Amino acid sequence: MIAGAELRRVLGAFATGITVVTTGGPRPHGMTANAFTSVSLEPPLILVCVARKARLHRTIREAGAFAVSVLSADQEPIARWFAATERPDGAAQFGAGEWIPGPHTAAPMLAGAMAGLECKLADVHDSGDHSIILGEVLAAQRHLDSGPGALAFLDGNYCRLIPSQNGDRSCHRP
């Protein structure tokens, strides 16, 4: 059996994008997540993986809906903020950055993010210490076509995918 630290090191070789997943309601909540992917175009489904002990796990189930903001290269401070466990609970955690309530879910969506999706909770599959949370996409929007690039995560560090003049992309660590 492979140790958790070794598995994390090996999986760190796979570069991922960075998102903030949020829920609305009387006690909105958010969390940085890089375990996010598309599942299906017909019907439109995405997934996020959330630790069952995470506050977001409970709030997604309670709200029955969530939003995903795909972070741009200049939004690393937001990613770090929503990854920190010591941030305040509820609406106070959304003091960093500009947040707009999603029109379909009321979940906070980050202004200036590269993209945003609003989802209705479709299903939850428990697996190991996480749950695979499936969301049916209610709305999706691409915000930046030629912005500062995307925020990514590689080998335990944030990096920036910066568009070059010829359309190639390269990863730069801060």
C-alpha angles and dihedrals in degrees: 000000000000119000118244093241092052092047090050089051093050094045089049087074088073110083115220137184121247126239139173112223115203142181128203132208130093092323107033116196139187139191136185110244134179095174093089130122145152116263107179141358094203103066096015105242135164132178138214125187115222129180109248090230092055117106089232091063091064096040094052090052091047095046096042088213141061144180132226123209114195106215126231124222093265094053099078092117088060091049091051092046094053091045092055115097094205096065116114122270125245126009093342091075090065093066090100111078130356115294128191123194111246111246093227103038106015086229112144113261122196115244110227095026116140091242142352135206132189117205141187112221105257104173144337124218118190112218124167111317093334138062124227103226115201118203128193105222111238096174136001131186135180108215106179123042097168106014132128093302131254132306112237139178123226131162092353094307137099115244136174127242101212122192113233126213093263094049096258117131127222131186117235123186115221 
